[in-house]
Amino acid sequence: MAIELLSLEPALTLKNSENKMLQLALLKAKTIGELTALIVNSTHVEIMQAFEELPNSHQQRVQKLWEVDISKYC
């Protein structure tokens, strides 16, 4: 069943302008709270689509922010 649901995800793509706005918001995030707010207001597919289209250096910055703050709670 999960595989069936995942196969539907590509249909849930963002318009280019929405994707660019989400990418900008990801890049502007400075805290885990800001990243969390984006996640609450966006679907996983939207977040991942925007994240994956960022240049690698920007992906690393967002990932580092997420991992550093998440490690405080583990």
Backbone as ProteinMPNN parsed JSONL, in Angstrom:
{"seq_chain_A": "MAIELLSLEPALTLKNSENKMLQLALLKAKTIGELTALIVNSTHVEIMQAFEELPNSHQQRVQKLWEVDISKYC", "coords_chain_A": {"N_chain_A": [[0.818, -1.19, 0.0], [1.939, 1.266, 0.797], [3.777, 1.639, -1.231], [2.07, 2.022, -3.368], [0.948, 4.484, -2.651], [3.213, 6.117, -2.692], [3.751, 6.096, -5.392], [1.952, 7.881, -6.364], [2.915, 10.367, -5.687], [4.532, 11.952, -7.59], [2.6, 13.328, -9.036], [1.927, 15.4, -7.475], [3.282, 17.88, -7.829], [4.93, 21.056, -7.533], [4.153, 24.291, -8.883], [6.426, 26.151, -10.891], [6.944, 28.779, -9.891], [5.986, 28.597, -7.253], [7.695, 26.662, -6.272], [10.173, 27.977, -6.433], [9.737, 29.988, -4.534], [9.518, 28.456, -2.209], [12.058, 27.328, -2.161], [13.58, 29.647, -1.718], [12.651, 30.31, 0.829], [13.605, 28.08, 2.258], [16.341, 28.584, 2.065], [16.533, 30.962, 3.48], [15.982, 30.215, 6.052], [17.052, 30.154, 9.381], [16.919, 28.862, 11.758], [15.907, 25.843, 13.512], [13.258, 26.053, 14.138], [12.231, 27.722, 12.139], [12.621, 26.076, 9.902], [10.935, 23.988, 10.642], [8.465, 25.29, 10.642], [8.139, 25.696, 7.9], [7.896, 23.064, 7.089], [5.54, 22.327, 8.368], [3.74, 23.905, 7.008], [3.907, 23.013, 4.436], [3.804, 20.231, 2.154], [5.465, 17.04, 2.426], [6.353, 16.208, -0.072], [6.454, 18.644, -1.464], [8.429, 20.033, -0.001], [10.657, 18.321, -0.358], [10.9, 18.365, -3.15], [11.566, 21.055, -3.656], [13.923, 21.228, -2.1], [15.602, 19.305, -3.343], [16.072, 20.513, -5.763], [17.695, 22.599, -5.19], [21.008, 24.008, -5.409], [23.874, 21.95, -4.687], [25.556, 22.972, -2.637], [23.821, 24.643, -1.24], [21.928, 22.802, -0.404], [23.485, 21.368, 1.405], [23.882, 23.311, 3.406], [21.271, 23.697, 4.427], [20.74, 21.085, 5.271], [22.759, 20.752, 7.192], [21.981, 22.647, 9.126], [19.539, 21.502, 9.918], [20.402, 18.971, 10.943], [22.183, 19.688, 13.05], [20.534, 21.048, 14.915], [18.559, 19.112, 15.371], [20.022, 17.12, 16.613], [20.254, 17.974, 19.212], [17.989, 17.127, 20.461], [17.969, 14.417, 20.481]], "CA_chain_A": [[0.0, 0.0, 0.0], [2.813, 2.435, 0.835], [4.355, 1.8, -2.562], [1.023, 2.614, -4.201], [0.835, 5.892, -2.292], [4.403, 6.803, -3.176], [3.693, 6.238, -6.844], [1.107, 9.03, -6.661], [3.588, 11.597, -5.324], [4.95, 12.838, -8.677], [1.487, 14.148, -9.506], [1.771, 16.501, -6.539], [4.421, 18.772, -7.999], [4.687, 22.487, -7.414], [4.405, 25.168, -10.02], [7.789, 26.667, -10.817], [7.025, 29.951, -9.018], [5.824, 28.133, -5.879], [8.924, 25.956, -5.934], [11.217, 28.98, -6.2], [9.441, 30.649, -3.265], [9.857, 27.522, -1.142], [13.52, 27.252, -2.133], [14.05, 30.862, -1.067], [12.333, 30.177, 2.256], [14.57, 27.116, 2.811], [17.645, 29.241, 2.167], [16.467, 32.019, 4.487], [15.816, 29.631, 7.384], [18.233, 30.256, 10.233], [16.715, 28.037, 12.954], [15.088, 24.651, 13.342], [11.868, 26.509, 14.191], [11.868, 28.216, 10.81], [12.489, 24.901, 9.032], [9.738, 23.268, 11.07], [7.302, 26.037, 10.153], [7.997, 25.388, 6.47], [7.433, 21.683, 6.977], [4.139, 22.31, 8.792], [2.927, 24.581, 6.003], [4.135, 22.413, 3.12], [3.824, 18.773, 2.187], [6.784, 16.424, 2.295], [6.702, 16.219, -1.495], [6.826, 20.016, -1.821], [9.72, 20.325, 0.629], [11.707, 17.537, -1.009], [11.071, 18.85, -4.52], [12.313, 22.313, -3.584], [15.253, 20.924, -1.573], [16.393, 18.571, -4.333], [16.413, 21.395, -6.884], [18.702, 23.565, -4.749], [22.391, 23.595, -5.667], [24.401, 21.079, -3.644], [26.072, 23.747, -1.499], [22.667, 25.114, -0.479], [21.368, 21.615, 0.252], [24.345, 21.055, 2.54], [23.628, 24.282, 4.453], [19.975, 23.379, 5.036], [20.896, 19.801, 5.95], [23.582, 20.968, 8.378], [21.122, 23.323, 10.093], [18.58, 20.519, 10.43], [21.095, 17.944, 11.722], [22.735, 20.264, 14.271], [19.467, 21.314, 15.868], [17.875, 17.864, 15.7], [20.874, 16.345, 17.502], [20.027, 18.436, 20.578], [16.794, 16.484, 21.006], [18.108, 12.959, 20.403]], "C_chain_A": [[0.864, 1.257, 0.0], [3.425, 2.697, -0.535], [3.333, 2.431, -3.493], [0.881, 4.099, -3.911], [2.027, 6.686, -2.804], [4.359, 7.003, -4.684], [2.812, 7.406, -7.254], [1.821, 10.357, -6.435], [4.025, 12.473, -6.501], [3.827, 13.732, -9.208], [1.314, 15.388, -8.635], [2.925, 17.491, -6.641], [3.991, 20.232, -7.914], [4.838, 23.184, -8.751], [5.792, 25.761, -9.818], [7.891, 27.849, -9.856], [6.871, 29.559, -7.551], [7.085, 27.431, -5.396], [10.032, 26.947, -5.622], [10.986, 29.702, -4.876], [9.811, 29.75, -2.086], [11.372, 27.357, -1.03], [14.098, 28.467, -1.407], [13.809, 30.793, 0.438], [13.28, 29.182, 2.928], [15.928, 27.773, 3.026], [17.665, 30.314, 3.241], [16.36, 31.474, 5.906], [17.13, 29.676, 8.154], [18.125, 29.354, 11.46], [15.88, 26.811, 12.61], [13.608, 25.029, 13.372], [11.381, 27.01, 12.851], [11.714, 27.062, 9.823], [11.219, 24.135, 9.367], [8.478, 23.972, 10.574], [7.074, 25.781, 8.669], [7.424, 23.995, 6.279], [5.96, 21.586, 7.35], [3.249, 22.889, 7.692], [3.068, 24.002, 4.599], [4.092, 20.897, 3.253], [5.259, 18.272, 2.06], [7.252, 16.481, 0.842], [7.161, 17.612, -1.913], [8.201, 20.373, -1.263], [10.841, 19.598, -0.112], [11.954, 17.999, -2.442], [11.901, 20.136, -4.52], [13.751, 22.061, -3.13], [16.132, 20.284, -2.641], [16.797, 19.434, -5.519], [17.376, 22.512, -6.482], [20.084, 23.077, -5.18], [22.924, 22.824, -4.459], [24.89, 21.859, -2.419], [24.929, 24.272, -0.627], [21.978, 23.955, 0.241], [22.173, 21.294, 1.51], [24.101, 22.017, 3.699], [22.327, 23.983, 5.181], [20.089, 22.086, 5.838], [21.707, 19.956, 7.236], [22.763, 21.65, 9.473], [20.163, 22.34, 10.734], [19.265, 19.523, 11.359], [21.643, 18.484, 13.033], [21.642, 20.457, 15.298], [18.736, 20.058, 16.281], [18.691, 17.068, 16.719], [20.701, 16.763, 18.965], [18.899, 17.687, 21.264], [16.879, 14.968, 20.994], [18.899, 12.399, 21.564]], "O_chain_A": [[0.563, 2.214, -0.714], [3.572, 3.848, -0.946], [3.68, 3.279, -4.316], [0.711, 4.893, -4.836], [1.867, 7.804, -3.294], [4.886, 7.994, -5.191], [2.914, 7.88, -8.385], [1.372, 11.383, -6.947], [3.887, 13.692, -6.396], [4.1, 14.791, -9.773], [0.621, 16.326, -9.028], [3.483, 17.893, -5.62], [2.843, 20.581, -8.188], [5.56, 22.721, -9.634], [6.271, 25.858, -8.688], [8.841, 27.915, -9.076], [7.546, 30.123, -6.689], [7.492, 27.591, -4.245], [10.757, 26.773, -4.642], [11.946, 29.999, -4.165], [10.35, 30.221, -1.084], [11.907, 27.256, 0.074], [14.999, 28.331, -0.579], [14.672, 31.177, 1.227], [13.715, 29.417, 4.055], [16.583, 27.546, 4.043], [18.705, 30.556, 3.852], [16.621, 32.2, 6.866], [18.18, 29.286, 7.644], [19.125, 29.105, 12.132], [15.237, 26.749, 11.563], [12.794, 24.393, 12.702], [10.242, 26.751, 12.465], [10.795, 27.059, 9.004], [10.509, 23.683, 8.469], [7.531, 23.318, 10.136], [5.93, 25.661, 8.23], [6.575, 23.772, 5.416], [5.209, 20.842, 6.719], [2.135, 22.413, 7.475], [2.405, 24.465, 3.671], [4.316, 20.35, 4.334], [6.15, 19.007, 1.634], [8.417, 16.77, 0.569], [8.147, 17.748, -2.637], [9.035, 20.946, -1.964], [11.858, 20.202, -0.451], [13.098, 18.022, -2.896], [12.837, 20.272, -5.308], [14.69, 22.614, -3.704], [17.282, 20.682, -2.82], [17.766, 19.118, -6.21], [17.824, 23.283, -7.331], [20.309, 21.873, -5.303], [22.465, 23.032, -3.336], [24.655, 21.439, -1.286], [25.062, 24.336, 0.595], [21.501, 24.113, 1.365], [21.602, 20.985, 2.557], [24.108, 21.597, 4.856], [22.279, 24.01, 6.411], [19.588, 22.003, 6.959], [21.373, 19.353, 8.256], [22.85, 21.259, 10.636], [19.99, 22.34, 11.953], [18.764, 19.256, 12.451], [21.573, 17.79, 14.047], [21.81, 20.064, 16.452], [18.327, 19.941, 17.436], [18.121, 16.413, 17.591], [20.979, 15.97, 19.864], [18.847, 17.614, 22.492], [15.955, 14.297, 21.452], [19.105, 11.188, 21.644]]}, "name": "protein", "num_of_chains": 1, "seq": "MAIELLSLEPALTLKNSENKMLQLALLKAKTIGELTALIVNSTHVEIMQAFEELPNSHQQRVQKLWEVDISKYC"}
